[in-house]
Amino acid sequence: MALCRCSELHSNPKGYKNSYIISKRPVGYPQSSSICGRNGCQNPGLIWLTKEEEKMYRDGERVFSFKSAVSKVKIL
């Protein structure tokens, strides 16, 4: 599951169940609606992908879901 974190304060995130290996910019970054998911942070966020998602990205996928499944994000 993709993860949204800002590059200023929360780069290279560590997940409890997932390892995130690469970040991509959401469409419109930094003026996108993707905001860092950390409590108290309102910086524009990059979308971090797991190894499996990174393979999907290389294969042409551009829409990814977050863990909570309440929304999806489109990346460049």
Secondary structure, DSSP 8 states (H G I E B T S, - for coil): -BEEE-TTT--S-B-SS-BEEEEE-BTTTTSSS-B--STT--SB-EEEEEHHHHHHHHTT--EEEBTT-S-EEEB-
